């Protein structure tokens, strides 16, 4: 309201000044020097009065009349800053949660043992395998005359091999009792029931050359054995071989892989 009144008053002064200017221009032509001096004094008085009236308006404009709103604006700004900060934190939290979901979704899936066996065997369809030192705890034919024990740690791998490959087991034995011990141990381990292996695919011979002949006749994609002599003899005839031994061959062929155990070869330990 005060600002509007001052603006109206200034407009009035301007109009009066314009009116006086017109009248004075007419009077200058008619009046003498005294009259002109009187009119000039009147004009000076009007201008002085106008400046006096205008002077207070300067400081008033400089007064921080809007300090309170400014404080309020500051509060609003602070509030907006807090909201923006909270919104930023909320967005960051949402982004983090979203990233976690994406990471979990795209996390590499651990392959199953069956997939590992299939991959490692390069889609092989037929596998032959010696028993001593690979499937059985015993390492010599003499031990088999007393007992035969299936290694529990290799059982799962062996069962996976029977699911994807035509598996033949073979070993050199000294007598019929050894054959019975081996078959009983395999049956007790569930290989003939869970693994799908039949007893007719467990082959026995009395010499190492007989075992080599078995492998060559069957023409497997892979042969697994713990005998370095047999591995060496078959290197030229079998596509891939796995030599099970804690020590490596001195000069293994390029198609021979060495592992301390069968489960180690398939990354199960």
C-alpha positions as MATLAB code, in Angstrom:
seq = 'XXXXXXXXXXXXXXXXXXXXXXXXXXXXXXXXXXXXXXXXXXXXXXXXXXXXXXXXXXXXXXXXXXXXXXXXXXXXXXXXXXXXXXXXXXXXXXXXXXXXXXXXXXXXXXXXXXXXXXXXXXXXXXXXXXXXXXXXXXXXXXXXXXXXXXXXXXXXXXXXXXXXXXXXXXXXXXXXXXXXXXXXXXXXXXXXXXXXXXXXXXXXXXXXXXXXXXXXXXXXXXXXXXXXXXXXXXXXXXXXXXXXXXXXXXXXXXXXXXXXXXXXXXXXX';
ca = [
       0.000    0.000    0.000;
       2.775    2.507    0.956;
       4.675    1.800   -2.244;
       1.557    2.430   -4.344;
       0.868    5.803   -2.611;
       4.417    7.013   -3.248;
       4.220    6.021   -6.870;
       0.953    7.987   -7.267;
       2.488   11.003   -5.566;
       5.519   10.955   -7.849;
       3.261   10.724  -10.885;
       1.372   13.753   -9.607;
       4.611   15.714   -9.152;
       5.673   14.839  -12.693;
       2.366   16.029  -14.086;
       2.580   19.272  -12.113;
       6.135   19.767  -13.341;
       5.082   19.214  -16.928;
       2.184   21.637  -16.520;
       4.427   24.282  -14.969;
       6.979   23.848  -17.759;
       4.334   24.636  -20.365;
       3.013   27.607  -18.449;
       6.473   28.942  -17.729;
       7.406   28.802  -21.385;
       4.393   31.029  -22.100;
       5.146   33.386  -19.271;
       8.788   33.842  -20.260;
       7.590   35.721  -23.245;
       5.388   38.101  -21.282;
       6.948   38.647  -17.868;
       9.822   40.852  -16.811;
      12.919   39.854  -14.920;
      11.288   40.050  -11.487;
       8.500   37.783  -12.482;
      10.982   35.406  -14.032;
      13.015   35.357  -10.814;
       9.911   34.639   -8.775;
       8.927   31.813  -11.026;
      12.469   30.404  -10.968;
      12.380   30.476   -7.177;
       9.048   28.695   -7.221;
      10.481   26.039   -9.528;
      13.503   25.639   -7.295;
      11.226   25.239   -4.294;
       9.178   22.598   -6.122;
      12.307   20.664   -7.162;
      13.742   20.877   -3.637;
      10.486   19.696   -2.147;
      10.386   16.787   -4.629;
      13.941   15.732   -3.717;
      13.148   15.953    0.005;
      10.110   13.746   -0.476;
      12.094   11.273   -2.577;
      15.042   10.945   -0.183;
      13.389    8.643    2.444;
      12.335    6.220   -0.239;
      15.990    5.289   -0.902;
      16.818    3.880    2.533;
      13.386    2.307    2.712;
      14.160    0.365   -0.410;
      17.479   -0.705    1.042;
      15.886   -1.922    4.261;
      15.853   -5.693    4.456;
      12.086   -5.832    4.636;
      12.072   -9.386    3.371;
      14.518  -10.789    5.888;
      11.854  -12.914    7.477;
      10.744  -14.386    4.172;
      14.412  -14.820    3.324;
      14.816  -16.806    6.495;
      11.737  -18.690    5.547;
      13.178  -19.210    2.095;
      16.383  -20.344    3.724;
      14.368  -22.801    5.736;
      12.600  -23.887    2.597;
      15.938  -24.193    0.824;
      17.332  -26.167    3.730;
      14.225  -28.296    3.691;
      14.580  -28.768   -0.055;
      18.250  -29.613    0.428;
      17.320  -32.166    3.065;
      14.631  -33.556    0.771;
      17.104  -33.665   -2.099;
      19.657  -35.340    0.145;
      17.070  -37.815    1.386;
      15.948  -38.382   -2.171;
      19.570  -38.925   -3.190;
      20.085  -41.433   -0.389;
      16.838  -43.148   -1.287;
      17.803  -43.277   -4.956;
      21.249  -44.573   -4.043;
      19.650  -47.280   -1.897;
      17.281  -48.250   -4.694;
      20.145  -48.280   -7.188;
      22.163  -50.473   -4.828;
      19.276  -52.892   -4.417;
      18.697  -52.956   -8.153;
      22.394  -53.597   -8.764;
      22.352  -56.453   -6.235;
      19.384  -58.037   -7.995;
      21.121  -57.657  -11.361;
      24.360  -59.106   -9.960;
      22.526  -62.063   -8.484;
      20.634  -62.586  -11.725;
      23.762  -62.513  -13.878;
      25.981  -64.327  -11.414;
      27.717  -67.219  -13.130;
      25.832  -70.444  -12.469;
      27.977  -73.169  -10.962;
      27.892  -76.167  -13.296;
      26.677  -79.497  -11.993;
      28.961  -82.507  -11.688;
      27.210  -84.098  -14.648;
      27.935  -81.034  -16.780;
      31.568  -81.034  -15.678;
      31.968  -84.731  -16.466;
      30.391  -84.270  -19.900;
      32.581  -81.264  -20.632;
      35.804  -82.874  -19.444;
      35.162  -86.036  -21.408;
      34.586  -83.944  -24.549;
      31.298  -85.671  -25.311;
      32.989  -89.079  -25.213;
      30.580  -91.983  -25.605;
      32.673  -94.949  -24.501;
      35.033  -95.172  -21.524;
      37.170  -98.045  -20.246;
      38.604  -97.949  -16.743;
      40.945 -100.054  -14.642;
      39.894 -100.797  -11.075;
      43.063 -100.908   -8.976;
      44.079  -97.498   -7.647;
      41.204  -95.792   -9.490;
      37.888  -97.221   -8.310;
      39.229  -99.494   -5.594;
      41.325  -98.631   -2.555;
      43.583 -101.615   -3.268;
      46.600 -101.152   -5.520;
      47.731 -104.722   -6.320;
      46.121 -108.013   -7.441;
      47.400 -109.698   -4.297;
      45.246 -107.438   -2.107;
      42.157 -108.342   -4.098;
      42.471 -111.960   -2.979;
      41.509 -110.805    0.510;
      39.102 -107.957   -0.116;
      38.010 -105.208   -2.435;
      36.913 -101.755   -1.266;
      35.283  -99.108   -3.448;
      36.578  -95.592   -2.817;
      33.596  -93.618   -1.568;
      34.941  -90.304   -2.915;
      34.999  -91.568   -6.500;
      31.562  -93.141   -6.426;
      29.622  -90.001   -7.403;
      31.904  -89.315  -10.363;
      31.663  -92.924  -11.486;
      27.871  -92.812  -11.400;
      27.862  -89.631  -13.527;
      30.107  -91.291  -16.086;
      27.707  -94.227  -16.396;
      24.855  -91.786  -17.142;
      26.499  -90.294  -20.221;
      28.957  -92.948  -21.352;
      29.121  -96.635  -22.104;
      31.442  -97.655  -19.261;
      33.536 -100.832  -19.015;
      35.519 -101.748  -15.896;
      38.422 -104.199  -16.080;
      41.188 -105.612  -13.952;
      43.824 -108.322  -13.801;
      43.100 -110.887  -11.091;
      44.909 -113.920   -9.726;
      41.914 -116.124   -8.937;
      38.152 -116.446   -8.924;
      37.958 -115.248   -5.343;
      39.308 -111.890   -6.390;
      36.572 -111.581   -9.025;
      33.933 -112.307   -6.402;
      35.368 -109.718   -4.035;
      35.360 -107.058   -6.728;
      31.791 -107.758   -7.864;
      30.557 -107.836   -4.277;
      32.216 -104.473   -3.518;
      30.739 -102.841   -6.627;
      27.291 -104.224   -5.876;
      27.481 -103.073   -2.259;
      28.373  -99.554   -3.436;
      25.227  -99.476   -5.596;
      27.001  -99.218   -8.923;
      24.863 -101.912  -10.497;
      21.616 -100.361   -9.284;
      22.101  -96.589   -9.188;
      24.743  -96.328  -11.886;
      23.121  -98.485  -14.524;
      26.280 -100.559  -14.939;
      25.724 -104.267  -15.578;
      28.006 -107.037  -14.350;
      28.718 -108.136  -17.913;
      30.685 -104.908  -18.391;
      33.122 -105.782  -15.613;
      35.926 -107.669  -17.367;
      38.707 -109.788  -15.849;
      41.959 -111.125  -17.235;
      45.074 -112.853  -15.906;
      47.735 -110.679  -17.594;
      48.419 -107.000  -18.317;
      48.527 -107.755  -22.019;
      45.018 -109.175  -21.721;
      43.828 -105.830  -20.284;
      45.506 -103.948  -23.114;
      43.765 -106.192  -25.617;
      40.382 -105.489  -23.978;
      40.865 -101.758  -24.376;
      41.974 -101.925  -27.988;
      39.064 -104.172  -28.935;
      36.511 -101.871  -27.304;
      38.042  -98.752  -28.928;
      36.932  -96.276  -26.262;
      37.134  -92.490  -26.498;
      38.779  -92.458  -23.057;
      40.757  -94.971  -21.036;
      41.488  -94.491  -17.339;
      44.276  -96.443  -15.623;
      46.850  -96.385  -12.843;
      49.408  -98.513  -14.678;
      52.090  -96.433  -16.457;
      52.976  -99.366  -18.729;
      49.421  -99.722  -20.048;
      49.014  -95.960  -20.465;
      52.203  -95.830  -22.507;
      51.277  -98.840  -24.679;
      47.815  -97.465  -25.456;
      48.874  -93.875  -26.192;
      49.044  -94.572  -29.935;
      45.646  -96.254  -30.126;
      43.323  -94.411  -27.742;
      42.152  -90.871  -28.348;
      42.449  -89.713  -24.699;
      43.758  -91.275  -21.484;
      43.734  -90.324  -17.822;
      46.695  -91.543  -15.810;
      45.778  -91.811  -12.132;
      48.909  -91.443  -10.032;
      50.481  -89.023   -7.523;
      53.505  -88.810   -9.827;
      53.565  -87.790  -13.488;
      54.993  -89.770  -16.337;
      58.443  -88.674  -17.457;
      57.403  -88.089  -21.044;
      53.629  -88.337  -21.308;
      51.982  -88.224  -24.719;
      49.958  -85.150  -25.605;
      46.715  -87.116  -25.266;
      47.487  -88.293  -21.709;
      46.205  -86.341  -18.703;
      47.559  -86.947  -15.209;
      45.655  -86.612  -11.916;
      46.251  -87.969   -8.446;
      42.630  -89.189   -8.292;
      39.732  -89.451  -10.705;
      37.682  -86.963   -8.709;
      40.554  -84.474   -8.894;
      40.502  -84.695  -12.664;
      36.860  -83.624  -12.623;
      37.499  -80.870  -10.077;
      35.660  -82.498   -7.199;
      38.443  -81.882   -4.642;
];
